[in-house]
Amino acid sequence: MARSLSVKIPTASLIKDIELSLAKIEADIKNYPLHLEAYHEQKAAHREQVVLAVIKALGNPLNIGTDYGSVVRVEHRYNNQVSVTVNSDVLGLPEAPQEPEKPNERQSFGRDYVTRKELLERNLKVLKMTSQEEVSASTYNTVIDLL
């Protein structure tokens, strides 16, 4: 017969984890402009690499074809239009840099539409007001998703 397991988590360690997460969010908010600037520089460098690789691919007549496996595919369309498509997988272009995530963006948490920081601060306030030295595992599970 299975028995239920009752686990208790020290409130002080949960408070410490929340405070560390809040400090990380604050640091991310502070460093976000630097990360965004670095992203724009990486994006410009990536665009330059792509342009140089495409120019090099266009210079080689063996790369130009009409099938989907060609490095450069040329299609003649209606109204005398020509479409040129470069297959980035075949050309071997590096992946584009990823834009940094906004550190304090509003999100849906259940029925609330708040920032992660606001929700953590609210939970921290409640935990600091409690006189209990331990919280249940289910309480910890609801907070751990935010950390």
C-alpha positions in Angstrom: 0.0 0.0 0.0 1.4 3.4 -0.9 1.9 6.0 1.7 1.9 9.8 1.2 5.1 11.6 1.7 5.0 14.9 3.7 8.0 17.1 3.1 8.7 20.4 4.8 11.1 23.1 3.4 12.7 25.6 5.8 11.2 29.0 5.2 14.5 30.7 5.6 16.0 28.8 2.7 13.0 29.6 0.5 13.3 33.3 1.4 17.0 33.2 0.6 16.3 31.6 -2.8 13.7 34.3 -3.6 16.1 37.1 -2.6 18.8 35.6 -4.8 16.3 35.4 -7.8 15.3 39.0 -7.2 18.9 40.1 -7.1 19.5 38.3 -10.4 16.5 40.0 -12.0 17.8 43.4 -10.8 21.2 42.6 -12.3 19.6 41.5 -15.6 17.5 44.7 -15.7 20.6 46.7 -15.2 22.7 44.8 -17.8 19.9 44.6 -20.4 20.9 47.7 -22.4 24.5 46.3 -22.6 23.2 42.9 -23.8 20.9 44.6 -26.3 23.8 46.7 -27.7 26.0 43.6 -28.0 23.1 41.9 -29.8 22.8 44.7 -32.3 26.6 44.6 -33.0 26.5 40.8 -33.4 23.5 41.1 -35.7 25.3 43.7 -37.9 28.4 41.4 -38.1 26.2 38.5 -39.0 24.5 40.4 -41.7 27.9 41.3 -43.1 29.0 37.7 -43.1 25.8 36.7 -44.9 26.2 39.3 -47.6 29.8 38.3 -48.2 28.9 34.6 -48.4 26.0 35.3 -50.8 28.3 37.4 -53.0 30.8 34.7 -53.0 28.1 32.1 -53.9 26.8 34.2 -56.7 30.3 34.5 -58.2 30.5 30.7 -58.7 28.3 29.6 -61.6 28.3 26.0 -60.3 26.2 27.2 -57.3 23.4 28.6 -59.4 20.6 26.3 -60.4 16.8 26.0 -60.6 16.2 23.1 -58.2 15.6 23.3 -54.5 19.0 21.7 -53.6 21.0 24.4 -55.3 22.9 26.9 -53.3 21.4 29.7 -55.3 18.1 29.0 -56.9 16.9 31.3 -59.8 13.2 31.3 -60.8 11.5 33.1 -63.5 8.1 34.3 -62.5 5.2 36.0 -64.2 5.5 39.6 -65.5 9.3 39.1 -66.2 10.2 38.9 -62.6 13.2 36.9 -61.4 13.4 35.5 -57.9 16.8 34.6 -56.4 16.8 32.4 -53.3 19.9 31.4 -51.4 19.7 28.1 -49.5 21.4 29.1 -46.1 21.6 25.4 -45.0 23.6 24.4 -48.1 25.7 27.6 -48.1 26.6 26.9 -44.5 25.8 30.3 -43.0 26.3 30.8 -39.3 23.2 31.0 -37.2 21.8 34.5 -36.5 22.3 35.8 -32.9 19.4 35.6 -30.5 17.9 38.8 -29.2 18.2 38.9 -25.4 15.0 38.3 -23.5 13.6 41.3 -21.6 14.3 40.6 -18.0 11.1 42.1 -16.4 8.5 41.4 -19.1 4.8 41.1 -18.0 3.6 37.5 -18.3 0.6 35.5 -17.3 1.0 33.5 -14.1 -2.3 31.8 -13.6 -4.9 34.5 -13.7 -2.4 37.3 -12.9 -0.6 39.3 -15.7 2.4 40.6 -13.8 6.2 40.6 -14.0 8.1 37.8 -12.4 9.8 40.3 -10.1 6.4 41.6 -8.8 5.2 38.1 -8.1 8.4 37.1 -6.3 8.3 40.3 -4.2 4.7 39.6 -3.2 5.6 36.0 -2.2 8.6 37.2 -0.3 6.5 39.7 1.7 4.1 36.9 2.7 6.9 34.6 3.6 8.6 37.2 5.8 5.4 37.9 7.6 4.8 34.2 8.5 5.9 32.8 11.9 6.2 29.3 10.5 9.7 27.9 10.3 8.8 25.5 7.5 6.5 25.5 4.5 5.0 22.5 2.7 6.4 21.1 -0.5 3.3 22.2 -2.4 4.0 25.8 -1.4 7.6 25.4 -2.4 6.6 24.0 -5.8 4.4 27.0 -6.6 7.3 29.4 -5.8 10.1 27.3 -7.5 8.5 27.8 -10.9 9.2 31.5 -10.5 12.8 31.1 -9.5 
